[in-house]
Amino acid sequence: MISAIALDLGTTSVNVVREGELALQNPGSAALKISSVTSSDPRFWPGRTTLVIPAGGSDTLGVFYQPAVAGYDSATLTIAADDPSSPHPVLVLGRSVVNVAVEGRAPPAFALWPNRPNPFTRRPLIRDARPGRAAV
């Protein structure tokens, strides 16, 4: 019925919604009725909680993730259906990062080049570039 036992939603910023799709298939000869889709973590939720997949058909289920803090998150989606192997657990993964942008401005950028030894002094040369400053 489910083509994957895990779904990785990738990386998003804190408080930004990320969406992925879970592929569902019905290889049977009768319609498959999914009566509920629940999540073990409120930061992950399904786009719909009930659906019917016709015999021999397929469908997708949208899965959403909105993190509150930076880090790695996971949840288990439990899909209850009228097939003998129900319920179907699916591990959902997500990662969030802090967005460092200042409102109305692009995020700051910086660069750091590898150090270069200076054969004439004991001090190496380390070049960097910071916003509003030329490379030194």
C-alpha angles and dihedrals in degrees: 000000000000118000094206136037091202135036122198111202093188127217130331137162122265111279092011118118117235122193133203136170131238115205115225125192135187110204091172131101096241133056114277114225116204106200100183144006115194134177128217091214126046091218086072122053139165122244090230134010103206133039143147123229115200121234110285090006137118139211140176130240119210114225121195133201128192114175123205097197136022118271144064120316135184138180139176118240111205115205115197116197140159094258123107095249095054135161101058117198118206122188112223120197132194139167129204133197133192114257108226097194119127114226110271094009136083117255113272116263129208138174134201121195123206115270118260121211115238109220093200099052137027092245121093122219114244116185124199139169124210130182112285092012131094120236110279 
